[in-house]
Amino acid sequence: MALVATGIGLKGFRITPENIRIGGKVPKGYYRRQFQEAWDPPVERCDHCGQPGDLYPAAYGAADALLHPGCRDAWVAAQDDLSIPPYLDRRGAVA
Ligand SMILES: [Zn+2]
C-alpha cells in the first residue's frame, strides 16, 4: 500500500518521501511500513539494563524504576553506590 502525498509535515518523525512506482510513473510518496514505528506504542524498557520484557515497578528510597525481576538487586545496589571523597576511601587498607 502506498500513499502519494508530499509536504505533510513528517520531518519530526524522520519520515521522508520515497519514490513510489505506480505503473509507469514514479511519484514521491510513503509506504505503510514507514509509519509503523511512529504508530506503534513505545516499548517500555528496563531502567537497569535497557531491554524490553516483563517489567515490574520498584522503589528504593526516593528512586523508582521499572525493572526485570532479575535486575532488581543490581539496580538497588546501584542506588546504594555512594560516592565518597578519595581521602575517606579506606578500601584496600590493611585492617
Ligand atoms: Zn533489566
PDB file of the backbone (N, CA, C, O) and the ligand in Angstrom, with CONECT records:
HET     ZN  A 101       1
ATOM      1  N   MET A   1       0.857  -1.184   0.000  1.00  0.00           N
ATOM      2  CA  MET A   1       0.000   0.000   0.000  1.00  0.00           C
ATOM      3  C   MET A   1       0.893   1.234   0.000  1.00  0.00           C
ATOM      4  O   MET A   1       1.889   1.287   0.722  1.00  0.00           O
ATOM      5  N   ALA A   2       0.544   2.197  -0.790  1.00  0.00           N
ATOM      6  CA  ALA A   2       1.325   3.425  -0.867  1.00  0.00           C
ATOM      7  C   ALA A   2       0.404   4.631  -0.825  1.00  0.00           C
ATOM      8  O   ALA A   2      -0.722   4.608  -1.322  1.00  0.00           O
ATOM      9  N   LEU A   3       0.916   5.666  -0.224  1.00  0.00           N
ATOM     10  CA  LEU A   3       0.200   6.942  -0.164  1.00  0.00           C
ATOM     11  C   LEU A   3       1.045   7.936  -0.930  1.00  0.00           C
ATOM     12  O   LEU A   3       2.226   8.117  -0.633  1.00  0.00           O
ATOM     13  N   VAL A   4       0.442   8.582  -1.915  1.00  0.00           N
ATOM     14  CA  VAL A   4       1.196   9.568  -2.678  1.00  0.00           C
ATOM     15  C   VAL A   4       0.786  10.942  -2.183  1.00  0.00           C
ATOM     16  O   VAL A   4      -0.338  11.389  -2.411  1.00  0.00           O
ATOM     17  N   ALA A   5       1.697  11.597  -1.512  1.00  0.00           N
ATOM     18  CA  ALA A   5       1.452  12.940  -0.997  1.00  0.00           C
ATOM     19  C   ALA A   5       2.792  13.544  -0.630  1.00  0.00           C
ATOM     20  O   ALA A   5       3.750  12.820  -0.361  1.00  0.00           O
ATOM     21  N   THR A   6       2.861  14.816  -0.618  1.00  0.00           N
ATOM     22  CA  THR A   6       4.101  15.464  -0.202  1.00  0.00           C
ATOM     23  C   THR A   6       3.770  16.651   0.677  1.00  0.00           C
ATOM     24  O   THR A   6       2.640  17.139   0.685  1.00  0.00           O
ATOM     25  N   GLY A   7       4.766  17.112   1.417  1.00  0.00           N
ATOM     26  CA  GLY A   7       4.616  18.321   2.212  1.00  0.00           C
ATOM     27  C   GLY A   7       3.601  18.183   3.335  1.00  0.00           C
ATOM     28  O   GLY A   7       2.874  19.135   3.621  1.00  0.00           O
ATOM     29  N   ILE A   8       3.532  17.005   3.990  1.00  0.00           N
ATOM     30  CA  ILE A   8       2.553  16.849   5.059  1.00  0.00           C
ATOM     31  C   ILE A   8       3.223  16.864   6.434  1.00  0.00           C
ATOM     32  O   ILE A   8       2.674  16.311   7.387  1.00  0.00           O
ATOM     33  N   GLY A   9       4.406  17.489   6.555  1.00  0.00           N
ATOM     34  CA  GLY A   9       4.991  17.767   7.866  1.00  0.00           C
ATOM     35  C   GLY A   9       5.406  16.555   8.660  1.00  0.00           C
ATOM     36  O   GLY A   9       4.975  16.408   9.803  1.00  0.00           O
ATOM     37  N   LEU A  10       6.216  15.685   8.112  1.00  0.00           N
ATOM     38  CA  LEU A  10       6.629  14.467   8.801  1.00  0.00           C
ATOM     39  C   LEU A  10       8.079  14.503   9.245  1.00  0.00           C
ATOM     40  O   LEU A  10       8.611  13.486   9.692  1.00  0.00           O
ATOM     41  N   LYS A  11       8.726  15.650   9.131  1.00  0.00           N
ATOM     42  CA  LYS A  11      10.146  15.702   9.479  1.00  0.00           C
ATOM     43  C   LYS A  11      10.400  15.328  10.928  1.00  0.00           C
ATOM     44  O   LYS A  11      11.411  14.697  11.234  1.00  0.00           O
ATOM     45  N   GLY A  12       9.491  15.709  11.832  1.00  0.00           N
ATOM     46  CA  GLY A  12       9.661  15.392  13.243  1.00  0.00           C
ATOM     47  C   GLY A  12       9.661  13.890  13.512  1.00  0.00           C
ATOM     48  O   GLY A  12      10.178  13.441  14.535  1.00  0.00           O
ATOM     49  N   PHE A  13       9.085  13.119  12.601  1.00  0.00           N
ATOM     50  CA  PHE A  13       9.049  11.665  12.748  1.00  0.00           C
ATOM     51  C   PHE A  13      10.138  10.985  11.945  1.00  0.00           C
ATOM     52  O   PHE A  13      10.209   9.756  11.915  1.00  0.00           O
ATOM     53  N   ARG A  14      10.985  11.762  11.296  1.00  0.00           N
ATOM     54  CA  ARG A  14      12.040  11.234  10.427  1.00  0.00           C
ATOM     55  C   ARG A  14      11.453  10.336   9.340  1.00  0.00           C
ATOM     56  O   ARG A  14      12.040   9.316   8.980  1.00  0.00           O
ATOM     57  N   ILE A  15      10.307  10.722   8.830  1.00  0.00           N
ATOM     58  CA  ILE A  15       9.674  10.012   7.726  1.00  0.00           C
ATOM     59  C   ILE A  15       9.803  10.896   6.498  1.00  0.00           C
ATOM     60  O   ILE A  15       9.268  12.003   6.445  1.00  0.00           O
ATOM     61  N   THR A  16      10.518  10.386   5.524  1.00  0.00           N
ATOM     62  CA  THR A  16      10.731  11.172   4.307  1.00  0.00           C
ATOM     63  C   THR A  16      10.120  10.431   3.121  1.00  0.00           C
ATOM     64  O   THR A  16      10.073   9.201   3.114  1.00  0.00           O
ATOM     65  N   PRO A  17       9.653  11.177   2.120  1.00  0.00           N
ATOM     66  CA  PRO A  17       9.020  10.532   0.972  1.00  0.00           C
ATOM     67  C   PRO A  17      10.009   9.705   0.162  1.00  0.00           C
ATOM     68  O   PRO A  17      11.182  10.055   0.028  1.00  0.00           O
ATOM     69  N   GLU A  18       9.504   8.602  -0.372  1.00  0.00           N
ATOM     70  CA  GLU A  18      10.300   7.731  -1.230  1.00  0.00           C
ATOM     71  C   GLU A  18       9.688   7.723  -2.624  1.00  0.00           C
ATOM     72  O   GLU A  18       8.556   8.165  -2.819  1.00  0.00           O
ATOM     73  N   ASN A  19      10.441   7.220  -3.578  1.00  0.00           N
ATOM     74  CA  ASN A  19       9.901   7.047  -4.919  1.00  0.00           C
ATOM     75  C   ASN A  19       8.942   5.873  -4.910  1.00  0.00           C
ATOM     76  O   ASN A  19       9.319   4.763  -4.535  1.00  0.00           O
ATOM     77  N   ILE A  20       7.702   6.110  -5.322  1.00  0.00           N
ATOM     78  CA  ILE A  20       6.661   5.083  -5.347  1.00  0.00           C
ATOM     79  C   ILE A  20       6.381   4.756  -6.816  1.00  0.00           C
ATOM     80  O   ILE A  20       5.932   5.613  -7.576  1.00  0.00           O
ATOM     81  N   ARG A  21       6.650   3.509  -7.204  1.00  0.00           N
ATOM     82  CA  ARG A  21       6.398   3.123  -8.601  1.00  0.00           C
ATOM     83  C   ARG A  21       4.940   2.708  -8.760  1.00  0.00           C
ATOM     84  O   ARG A  21       4.491   1.735  -8.155  1.00  0.00           O
ATOM     85  N   ILE A  22       4.209   3.454  -9.578  1.00  0.00           N
ATOM     86  CA  ILE A  22       2.807   3.151  -9.862  1.00  0.00           C
ATOM     87  C   ILE A  22       2.685   3.104 -11.379  1.00  0.00           C
ATOM     88  O   ILE A  22       2.684   4.143 -12.039  1.00  0.00           O
ATOM     89  N   GLY A  23       2.581   1.900 -11.928  1.00  0.00           N
ATOM     90  CA  GLY A  23       2.545   1.751 -13.384  1.00  0.00           C
ATOM     91  C   GLY A  23       3.822   2.325 -13.971  1.00  0.00           C
ATOM     92  O   GLY A  23       4.913   1.908 -13.584  1.00  0.00           O
ATOM     93  N   GLY A  24       3.717   3.246 -14.873  1.00  0.00           N
ATOM     94  CA  GLY A  24       4.882   3.846 -15.482  1.00  0.00           C
ATOM     95  C   GLY A  24       5.341   5.122 -14.797  1.00  0.00           C
ATOM     96  O   GLY A  24       6.318   5.736 -15.227  1.00  0.00           O
ATOM     97  N   LYS A  25       4.655   5.527 -13.743  1.00  0.00           N
ATOM     98  CA  LYS A  25       5.007   6.780 -13.048  1.00  0.00           C
ATOM     99  C   LYS A  25       5.722   6.473 -11.738  1.00  0.00           C
ATOM    100  O   LYS A  25       5.508   5.419 -11.139  1.00  0.00           O
ATOM    101  N   VAL A  26       6.570   7.394 -11.298  1.00  0.00           N
ATOM    102  CA  VAL A  26       7.306   7.224 -10.047  1.00  0.00           C
ATOM    103  C   VAL A  26       7.204   8.510  -9.222  1.00  0.00           C
ATOM    104  O   VAL A  26       8.180   9.249  -9.098  1.00  0.00           O
ATOM    105  N   PRO A  27       6.025   8.774  -8.662  1.00  0.00           N
ATOM    106  CA  PRO A  27       5.906   9.965  -7.813  1.00  0.00           C
ATOM    107  C   PRO A  27       6.529   9.729  -6.442  1.00  0.00           C
ATOM    108  O   PRO A  27       6.826   8.593  -6.071  1.00  0.00           O
ATOM    109  N   LYS A  28       6.725  10.817  -5.693  1.00  0.00           N
ATOM    110  CA  LYS A  28       7.168  10.712  -4.297  1.00  0.00           C
ATOM    111  C   LYS A  28       5.968  10.357  -3.433  1.00  0.00           C
ATOM    112  O   LYS A  28       4.857  10.832  -3.670  1.00  0.00           O
ATOM    113  N   GLY A  29       6.198   9.528  -2.440  1.00  0.00           N
ATOM    114  CA  GLY A  29       5.104   9.153  -1.554  1.00  0.00           C
ATOM    115  C   GLY A  29       5.609   8.358  -0.378  1.00  0.00           C
ATOM    116  O   GLY A  29       6.806   8.351  -0.092  1.00  0.00           O
ATOM    117  N   TYR A  30       4.711   7.694   0.300  1.00  0.00           N
ATOM    118  CA  TYR A  30       5.043   6.989   1.539  1.00  0.00           C
ATOM    119  C   TYR A  30       4.476   5.578   1.506  1.00  0.00           C
ATOM    120  O   TYR A  30       3.401   5.341   0.955  1.00  0.00           O
ATOM    121  N   TYR A  31       5.206   4.649   2.100  1.00  0.00           N
ATOM    122  CA  TYR A  31       4.728   3.282   2.297  1.00  0.00           C
ATOM    123  C   TYR A  31       4.253   3.126   3.732  1.00  0.00           C
ATOM    124  O   TYR A  31       4.731   3.815   4.633  1.00  0.00           O
ATOM    125  N   ARG A  32       3.311   2.218   3.936  1.00  0.00           N
ATOM    126  CA  ARG A  32       2.780   1.951   5.279  1.00  0.00           C
ATOM    127  C   ARG A  32       3.903   1.636   6.267  1.00  0.00           C
ATOM    128  O   ARG A  32       3.873   2.096   7.408  1.00  0.00           O
ATOM    129  N   ARG A  33       4.894   0.850   5.830  1.00  0.00           N
ATOM    130  CA  ARG A  33       5.960   0.443   6.743  1.00  0.00           C
ATOM    131  C   ARG A  33       6.717   1.637   7.316  1.00  0.00           C
ATOM    132  O   ARG A  33       7.289   1.540   8.401  1.00  0.00           O
ATOM    133  N   GLN A  34       6.728   2.767   6.597  1.00  0.00           N
ATOM    134  CA  GLN A  34       7.451   3.936   7.087  1.00  0.00           C
ATOM    135  C   GLN A  34       6.784   4.532   8.322  1.00  0.00           C
ATOM    136  O   GLN A  34       7.441   5.210   9.112  1.00  0.00           O
ATOM    137  N   PHE A  35       5.494   4.290   8.497  1.00  0.00           N
ATOM    138  CA  PHE A  35       4.758   4.877   9.615  1.00  0.00           C
ATOM    139  C   PHE A  35       4.649   3.931  10.802  1.00  0.00           C
ATOM    140  O   PHE A  35       4.245   4.345  11.889  1.00  0.00           O
ATOM    141  N   GLN A  36       5.003   2.674  10.606  1.00  0.00           N
ATOM    142  CA  GLN A  36       4.730   1.667  11.624  1.00  0.00           C
ATOM    143  C   GLN A  36       5.363   2.016  12.969  1.00  0.00           C
ATOM    144  O   GLN A  36       4.719   1.884  14.010  1.00  0.00           O
ATOM    145  N   GLU A  37       6.615   2.459  12.953  1.00  0.00           N
ATOM    146  CA  GLU A  37       7.291   2.757  14.215  1.00  0.00           C
ATOM    147  C   GLU A  37       6.619   3.919  14.943  1.00  0.00           C
ATOM    148  O   GLU A  37       6.498   3.907  16.168  1.00  0.00           O
ATOM    149  N   ALA A  38       6.181   4.925  14.177  1.00  0.00           N
ATOM    150  CA  ALA A  38       5.531   6.081  14.796  1.00  0.00           C
ATOM    151  C   ALA A  38       4.147   5.707  15.336  1.00  0.00           C
ATOM    152  O   ALA A  38       3.683   6.285  16.319  1.00  0.00           O
ATOM    153  N   TRP A  39       3.488   4.731  14.686  1.00  0.00           N
ATOM    154  CA  TRP A  39       2.152   4.325  15.130  1.00  0.00           C
ATOM    155  C   TRP A  39       2.203   3.429  16.339  1.00  0.00           C
ATOM    156  O   TRP A  39       1.346   3.522  17.218  1.00  0.00           O
ATOM    157  N   ASP A  40       3.206   2.551  16.399  1.00  0.00           N
ATOM    158  CA  ASP A  40       3.265   1.579  17.485  1.00  0.00           C
ATOM    159  C   ASP A  40       3.467   2.286  18.813  1.00  0.00           C
ATOM    160  O   ASP A  40       4.170   3.294  18.878  1.00  0.00           O
ATOM    161  N   PRO A  41       2.855   1.766  19.879  1.00  0.00           N
ATOM    162  CA  PRO A  41       3.107   2.380  21.179  1.00  0.00           C
ATOM    163  C   PRO A  41       4.577   2.188  21.557  1.00  0.00           C
ATOM    164  O   PRO A  41       5.201   1.207  21.153  1.00  0.00           O
ATOM    165  N   PRO A  42       5.124   3.119  22.326  1.00  0.00           N
ATOM    166  CA  PRO A  42       6.528   2.984  22.720  1.00  0.00           C
ATOM    167  C   PRO A  42       6.747   1.725  23.557  1.00  0.00           C
ATOM    168  O   PRO A  42       5.902   1.356  24.372  1.00  0.00           O
ATOM    169  N   VAL A  43       7.861   1.088  23.351  1.00  0.00           N
ATOM    170  CA  VAL A  43       8.200  -0.124  24.095  1.00  0.00           C
ATOM    171  C   VAL A  43       8.818   0.287  25.422  1.00  0.00           C
ATOM    172  O   VAL A  43       9.779   1.055  25.459  1.00  0.00           O
ATOM    173  N   GLU A  44       8.258  -0.233  26.513  1.00  0.00           N
ATOM    174  CA  GLU A  44       8.839   0.065  27.824  1.00  0.00           C
ATOM    175  C   GLU A  44      10.111  -0.742  28.000  1.00  0.00           C
ATOM    176  O   GLU A  44      10.178  -1.914  27.629  1.00  0.00           O
ATOM    177  N   ARG A  45      11.110  -0.102  28.567  1.00  0.00           N
ATOM    178  CA  ARG A  45      12.405  -0.752  28.755  1.00  0.00           C
ATOM    179  C   ARG A  45      12.800  -0.699  30.224  1.00  0.00           C
ATOM    180  O   ARG A  45      12.437   0.223  30.954  1.00  0.00           O
ATOM    181  N   CYS A  46      13.541  -1.696  30.629  1.00  0.00           N
ATOM    182  CA  CYS A  46      14.033  -1.811  31.999  1.00  0.00           C
ATOM    183  C   CYS A  46      14.945  -0.621  32.315  1.00  0.00           C
ATOM    184  O   CYS A  46      15.815  -0.271  31.517  1.00  0.00           O
ATOM    185  N   ASP A  47      14.744  -0.010  33.467  1.00  0.00           N
ATOM    186  CA  ASP A  47      15.567   1.138  33.853  1.00  0.00           C
ATOM    187  C   ASP A  47      16.976   0.731  34.259  1.00  0.00           C
ATOM    188  O   ASP A  47      17.842   1.587  34.435  1.00  0.00           O
ATOM    189  N   HIS A  48      17.213  -0.575  34.411  1.00  0.00           N
ATOM    190  CA  HIS A  48      18.575  -1.009  34.743  1.00  0.00           C
ATOM    191  C   HIS A  48      19.342  -1.459  33.505  1.00  0.00           C
ATOM    192  O   HIS A  48      20.435  -0.960  33.237  1.00  0.00           O
ATOM    193  N   CYS A  49      18.771  -2.409  32.740  1.00  0.00           N
ATOM    194  CA  CYS A  49      19.521  -2.973  31.608  1.00  0.00           C
ATOM    195  C   CYS A  49      19.107  -2.391  30.258  1.00  0.00           C
ATOM    196  O   CYS A  49      19.809  -2.582  29.265  1.00  0.00           O
ATOM    197  N   GLY A  50      17.977  -1.682  30.208  1.00  0.00           N
ATOM    198  CA  GLY A  50      17.558  -1.054  28.960  1.00  0.00           C
ATOM    199  C   GLY A  50      16.846  -1.977  27.986  1.00  0.00           C
ATOM    200  O   GLY A  50      16.514  -1.561  26.876  1.00  0.00           O
ATOM    201  N   GLN A  51      16.604  -3.229  28.379  1.00  0.00           N
ATOM    202  CA  GLN A  51      15.938  -4.184  27.484  1.00  0.00           C
ATOM    203  C   GLN A  51      14.433  -4.230  27.780  1.00  0.00           C
ATOM    204  O   GLN A  51      14.017  -4.008  28.917  1.00  0.00           O
ATOM    205  N   PRO A  52      13.619  -4.519  26.757  1.00  0.00           N
ATOM    206  CA  PRO A  52      12.182  -4.697  26.995  1.00  0.00           C
ATOM    207  C   PRO A  52      11.926  -6.046  27.664  1.00  0.00           C
ATOM    208  O   PRO A  52      12.837  -6.864  27.793  1.00  0.00           O
ATOM    209  N   GLY A  53      10.709  -6.270  28.081  1.00  0.00           N
ATOM    210  CA  GLY A  53      10.362  -7.553  28.696  1.00  0.00           C
ATOM    211  C   GLY A  53       9.300  -7.358  29.761  1.00  0.00           C
ATOM    212  O   GLY A  53       8.649  -6.314  29.807  1.00  0.00           O
ATOM    213  N   ASP A  54       9.118  -8.354  30.616  1.00  0.00           N
ATOM    214  CA  ASP A  54       8.159  -8.251  31.719  1.00  0.00           C
ATOM    215  C   ASP A  54       8.776  -7.400  32.816  1.00  0.00           C
ATOM    216  O   ASP A  54       9.717  -7.819  33.491  1.00  0.00           O
ATOM    217  N   LEU A  55       8.235  -6.200  32.984  1.00  0.00           N
ATOM    218  CA  LEU A  55       8.814  -5.235  33.915  1.00  0.00           C
ATOM    219  C   LEU A  55       7.871  -4.991  35.082  1.00  0.00           C
ATOM    220  O   LEU A  55       6.649  -5.022  34.934  1.00  0.00           O
ATOM    221  N   TYR A  56       8.459  -4.751  36.234  1.00  0.00           N
ATOM    222  CA  TYR A  56       7.681  -4.522  37.438  1.00  0.00           C
ATOM    223  C   TYR A  56       8.178  -3.238  38.088  1.00  0.00           C
ATOM    224  O   TYR A  56       9.370  -2.932  38.047  1.00  0.00           O
ATOM    225  N   PRO A  57       7.241  -2.475  38.698  1.00  0.00           N
ATOM    226  CA  PRO A  57       7.674  -1.254  39.367  1.00  0.00           C
ATOM    227  C   PRO A  57       8.471  -1.583  40.623  1.00  0.00           C
ATOM    228  O   PRO A  57       8.179  -2.542  41.336  1.00  0.00           O
ATOM    229  N   ALA A  58       9.463  -0.775  40.866  1.00  0.00           N
ATOM    230  CA  ALA A  58      10.277  -0.935  42.072  1.00  0.00           C
ATOM    231  C   ALA A  58      10.572   0.447  42.625  1.00  0.00           C
ATOM    232  O   ALA A  58      10.622   1.426  41.881  1.00  0.00           O
ATOM    233  N   ALA A  59      10.762   0.519  43.912  1.00  0.00           N
ATOM    234  CA  ALA A  59      11.115   1.778  44.555  1.00  0.00           C
ATOM    235  C   ALA A  59      12.171   1.496  45.599  1.00  0.00           C
ATOM    236  O   ALA A  59      12.159   0.457  46.259  1.00  0.00           O
ATOM    237  N   TYR A  60      13.083   2.438  45.737  1.00  0.00           N
ATOM    238  CA  TYR A  60      14.129   2.309  46.754  1.00  0.00           C
ATOM    239  C   TYR A  60      14.500   3.708  47.182  1.00  0.00           C
ATOM    240  O   TYR A  60      15.047   4.480  46.394  1.00  0.00           O
ATOM    241  N   GLY A  61      14.204   4.045  48.436  1.00  0.00           N
ATOM    242  CA  GLY A  61      14.406   5.415  48.879  1.00  0.00           C
ATOM    243  C   GLY A  61      13.530   6.337  48.044  1.00  0.00           C
ATOM    244  O   GLY A  61      12.330   6.098  47.912  1.00  0.00           O
ATOM    245  N   ALA A  62      14.105   7.362  47.493  1.00  0.00           N
ATOM    246  CA  ALA A  62      13.346   8.304  46.682  1.00  0.00           C
ATOM    247  C   ALA A  62      13.312   7.889  45.219  1.00  0.00           C
ATOM    248  O   ALA A  62      12.626   8.528  44.421  1.00  0.00           O
ATOM    249  N   ALA A  63      14.032   6.841  44.845  1.00  0.00           N
ATOM    250  CA  ALA A  63      14.119   6.422  43.441  1.00  0.00           C
ATOM    251  C   ALA A  63      13.042   5.398  43.128  1.00  0.00           C
ATOM    252  O   ALA A  63      12.690   4.574  43.971  1.00  0.00           O
ATOM    253  N   ASP A  64      12.526   5.456  41.915  1.00  0.00           N
ATOM    254  CA  ASP A  64      11.649   4.382  41.467  1.00  0.00           C
ATOM    255  C   ASP A  64      12.011   4.027  40.035  1.00  0.00           C
ATOM    256  O   ASP A  64      12.649   4.803  39.324  1.00  0.00           O
ATOM    257  N   ALA A  65      11.587   2.828  39.625  1.00  0.00           N
ATOM    258  CA  ALA A  65      12.013   2.316  38.325  1.00  0.00           C
ATOM    259  C   ALA A  65      11.083   1.210  37.882  1.00  0.00           C
ATOM    260  O   ALA A  65      10.319   0.661  38.675  1.00  0.00           O
ATOM    261  N   LEU A  66      11.161   0.888  36.586  1.00  0.00           N
ATOM    262  CA  LEU A  66      10.544  -0.320  36.034  1.00  0.00           C
ATOM    263  C   LEU A  66      11.678  -1.282  35.738  1.00  0.00           C
ATOM    264  O   LEU A  66      12.629  -0.943  35.034  1.00  0.00           O
ATOM    265  N   LEU A  67      11.568  -2.502  36.289  1.00  0.00           N
ATOM    266  CA  LEU A  67      12.709  -3.419  36.237  1.00  0.00           C
ATOM    267  C   LEU A  67      12.273  -4.836  35.907  1.00  0.00           C
ATOM    268  O   LEU A  67      11.140  -5.230  36.185  1.00  0.00           O
ATOM    269  N   HIS A  68      13.196  -5.609  35.301  1.00  0.00           N
ATOM    270  CA  HIS A  68      13.048  -7.062  35.245  1.00  0.00           C
ATOM    271  C   HIS A  68      13.257  -7.582  36.669  1.00  0.00           C
ATOM    272  O   HIS A  68      14.042  -7.014  37.428  1.00  0.00           O
ATOM    273  N   PRO A  69      12.561  -8.654  37.030  1.00  0.00           N
ATOM    274  CA  PRO A  69      12.809  -9.211  38.381  1.00  0.00           C
ATOM    275  C   PRO A  69      14.295  -9.498  38.606  1.00  0.00           C
ATOM    276  O   PRO A  69      14.802  -9.274  39.706  1.00  0.00           O
ATOM    277  N   GLY A  70      15.001  -9.991  37.582  1.00  0.00           N
ATOM    278  CA  GLY A  70      16.418 -10.320  37.733  1.00  0.00           C
ATOM    279  C   GLY A  70      17.330  -9.109  37.795  1.00  0.00           C
ATOM    280  O   GLY A  70      18.508  -9.239  38.129  1.00  0.00           O
ATOM    281  N   CYS A  71      16.808  -7.937  37.481  1.00  0.00           N
ATOM    282  CA  CYS A  71      17.634  -6.726  37.504  1.00  0.00           C
ATOM    283  C   CYS A  71      17.459  -5.945  38.803  1.00  0.00           C
ATOM    284  O   CYS A  71      18.183  -4.982  39.057  1.00  0.00           O
ATOM    285  N   ARG A  72      16.490  -6.367  39.628  1.00  0.00           N
ATOM    286  CA  ARG A  72      16.151  -5.575  40.805  1.00  0.00           C
ATOM    287  C   ARG A  72      17.337  -5.422  41.764  1.00  0.00           C
ATOM    288  O   ARG A  72      17.647  -4.313  42.198  1.00  0.00           O
ATOM    289  N   ASP A  73      17.998  -6.537  42.091  1.00  0.00           N
ATOM    290  CA  ASP A  73      19.091  -6.466  43.070  1.00  0.00           C
ATOM    291  C   ASP A  73      20.219  -5.566  42.575  1.00  0.00           C
ATOM    292  O   ASP A  73      20.768  -4.776  43.342  1.00  0.00           O
ATOM    293  N   ALA A  74      20.562  -5.684  41.301  1.00  0.00           N
ATOM    294  CA  ALA A  74      21.641  -4.855  40.765  1.00  0.00           C
ATOM    295  C   ALA A  74      21.245  -3.388  40.763  1.00  0.00           C
ATOM    296  O   ALA A  74      22.076  -2.515  41.016  1.00  0.00           O
ATOM    297  N   TRP A  75      19.972  -3.114  40.477  1.00  0.00           N
ATOM    298  CA  TRP A  75      19.505  -1.732  40.475  1.00  0.00           C
ATOM    299  C   TRP A  75      19.560  -1.150  41.892  1.00  0.00           C
ATOM    300  O   TRP A  75      19.989  -0.014  42.091  1.00  0.00           O
ATOM    301  N   VAL A  76      19.116  -1.952  42.876  1.00  0.00           N
ATOM    302  CA  VAL A  76      19.158  -1.497  44.271  1.00  0.00           C
ATOM    303  C   VAL A  76      20.610  -1.236  44.675  1.00  0.00           C
ATOM    304  O   VAL A  76      20.899  -0.232  45.326  1.00  0.00           O
ATOM    305  N   ALA A  77      21.519  -2.128  44.294  1.00  0.00           N
ATOM    306  CA  ALA A  77      22.931  -1.934  44.637  1.00  0.00           C
ATOM    307  C   ALA A  77      23.465  -0.643  44.017  1.00  0.00           C
ATOM    308  O   ALA A  77      24.261   0.066  44.633  1.00  0.00           O
ATOM    309  N   ALA A  78      23.019  -0.342  42.791  1.00  0.00           N
ATOM    310  CA  ALA A  78      23.478   0.893  42.140  1.00  0.00           C
ATOM    311  C   ALA A  78      22.948   2.118  42.877  1.00  0.00           C
ATOM    312  O   ALA A  78      23.599   3.163  42.895  1.00  0.00           O
ATOM    313  N   GLN A  79      21.752   1.991  43.493  1.00  0.00           N
ATOM    314  CA  GLN A  79      21.215   3.123  44.261  1.00  0.00           C
ATOM    315  C   GLN A  79      22.063   3.348  45.516  1.00  0.00           C
ATOM    316  O   GLN A  79      22.166   4.472  46.005  1.00  0.00           O
ATOM    317  N   ASP A  80      22.667   2.283  46.030  1.00  0.00           N
ATOM    318  CA  ASP A  80      23.494   2.372  47.237  1.00  0.00           C
ATOM    319  C   ASP A  80      24.930   2.772  46.941  1.00  0.00           C
ATOM    320  O   ASP A  80      25.735   2.917  47.862  1.00  0.00           O
ATOM    321  N   ASP A  81      25.260   2.951  45.673  1.00  0.00           N
ATOM    322  CA  ASP A  81      26.637   3.253  45.305  1.00  0.00           C
ATOM    323  C   ASP A  81      26.972   4.688  45.714  1.00  0.00           C
ATOM    324  O   ASP A  81      26.852   5.621  44.919  1.00  0.00           O
ATOM    325  N   LEU A  82      27.387   4.842  46.950  1.00  0.00           N
ATOM    326  CA  LEU A  82      27.704   6.171  47.471  1.00  0.00           C
ATOM    327  C   LEU A  82      29.062   6.610  46.956  1.00  0.00           C
ATOM    328  O   LEU A  82      30.015   5.831  46.933  1.00  0.00           O
ATOM    329  N   SER A  83      29.136   7.834  46.554  1.00  0.00           N
ATOM    330  CA  SER A  83      30.452   8.328  46.169  1.00  0.00           C
ATOM    331  C   SER A  83      31.037   9.063  47.376  1.00  0.00           C
ATOM    332  O   SER A  83      30.371   9.887  48.003  1.00  0.00           O
ATOM    333  N   ILE A  84      32.266   8.755  47.679  1.00  0.00           N
ATOM    334  CA  ILE A  84      32.930   9.383  48.825  1.00  0.00           C
ATOM    335  C   ILE A  84      34.244   9.989  48.344  1.00  0.00           C
ATOM    336  O   ILE A  84      34.828   9.520  47.367  1.00  0.00           O
ATOM    337  N   PRO A  85      34.699  11.013  49.018  1.00  0.00           N
ATOM    338  CA  PRO A  85      35.962  11.621  48.607  1.00  0.00           C
ATOM    339  C   PRO A  85      37.118  10.642  48.789  1.00  0.00           C
ATOM    340  O   PRO A  85      37.074   9.812  49.697  1.00  0.00           O
ATOM    341  N   PRO A  86      38.154  10.717  47.950  1.00  0.00           N
ATOM    342  CA  PRO A  86      39.257   9.750  47.997  1.00  0.00           C
ATOM    343  C   PRO A  86      39.915   9.667  49.378  1.00  0.00           C
ATOM    344  O   PRO A  86      40.343   8.586  49.782  1.00  0.00           O
ATOM    345  N   TYR A  87      40.007  10.779  50.106  1.00  0.00           N
ATOM    346  CA  TYR A  87      40.697  10.737  51.399  1.00  0.00           C
ATOM    347  C   TYR A  87      39.915   9.945  52.441  1.00  0.00           C
ATOM    348  O   TYR A  87      40.450   9.609  53.498  1.00  0.00           O
ATOM    349  N   LEU A  88      38.627   9.640  52.141  1.00  0.00           N
ATOM    350  CA  LEU A  88      37.850   8.807  53.050  1.00  0.00           C
ATOM    351  C   LEU A  88      37.779   7.350  52.599  1.00  0.00           C
ATOM    352  O   LEU A  88      37.262   6.497  53.321  1.00  0.00           O
ATOM    353  N   ASP A  89      38.306   7.063  51.387  1.00  0.00           N
ATOM    354  CA  ASP A  89      38.217   5.716  50.847  1.00  0.00           C
ATOM    355  C   ASP A  89      39.297   4.834  51.466  1.00  0.00           C
ATOM    356  O   ASP A  89      40.475   4.963  51.132  1.00  0.00           O
ATOM    357  N   ARG A  90      38.897   3.939  52.370  1.00  0.00           N
ATOM    358  CA  ARG A  90      39.847   3.072  53.051  1.00  0.00           C
ATOM    359  C   ARG A  90      39.804   1.649  52.491  1.00  0.00           C
ATOM    360  O   ARG A  90      40.392   0.724  53.052  1.00  0.00           O
ATOM    361  N   ARG A  91      39.073   1.495  51.340  1.00  0.00           N
ATOM    362  CA  ARG A  91      39.043   0.150  50.761  1.00  0.00           C
ATOM    363  C   ARG A  91      40.463  -0.251  50.358  1.00  0.00           C
ATOM    364  O   ARG A  91      41.193   0.539  49.759  1.00  0.00           O
ATOM    365  N   GLY A  92      40.830  -1.437  50.678  1.00  0.00           N
ATOM    366  CA  GLY A  92      42.174  -1.913  50.351  1.00  0.00           C
ATOM    367  C   GLY A  92      43.179  -1.608  51.445  1.00  0.00           C
ATOM    368  O   GLY A  92      44.318  -2.069  51.380  1.00  0.00           O
ATOM    369  N   ALA A  93      42.786  -0.852  52.433  1.00  0.00           N
ATOM    370  CA  ALA A  93      43.712  -0.552  53.534  1.00  0.00           C
ATOM    371  C   ALA A  93      43.828  -1.767  54.446  1.00  0.00           C
ATOM    372  O   ALA A  93      42.871  -2.525  54.610  1.00  0.00           O
ATOM    373  N   VAL A  94      44.997  -1.946  55.033  1.00  0.00           N
ATOM    374  CA  VAL A  94      45.183  -3.066  55.937  1.00  0.00           C
ATOM    375  C   VAL A  94      44.442  -2.782  57.248  1.00  0.00           C
ATOM    376  O   VAL A  94      44.575  -1.709  57.837  1.00  0.00           O
ATOM    377  N   ALA A  95      43.657  -3.772  57.687  1.00  0.00           N
ATOM    378  CA  ALA A  95      42.872  -3.572  58.899  1.00  0.00           C
ATOM    379  C   ALA A  95      43.705  -3.831  60.136  1.00  0.00           C
ATOM    380  O   ALA A  95      43.204  -3.710  61.254  1.00  0.00           O
TER     381      ALA A  95
HETATM  382 ZN    ZN A 101      16.576  -5.455  33.095  1.00  0.00          ZN2+
END
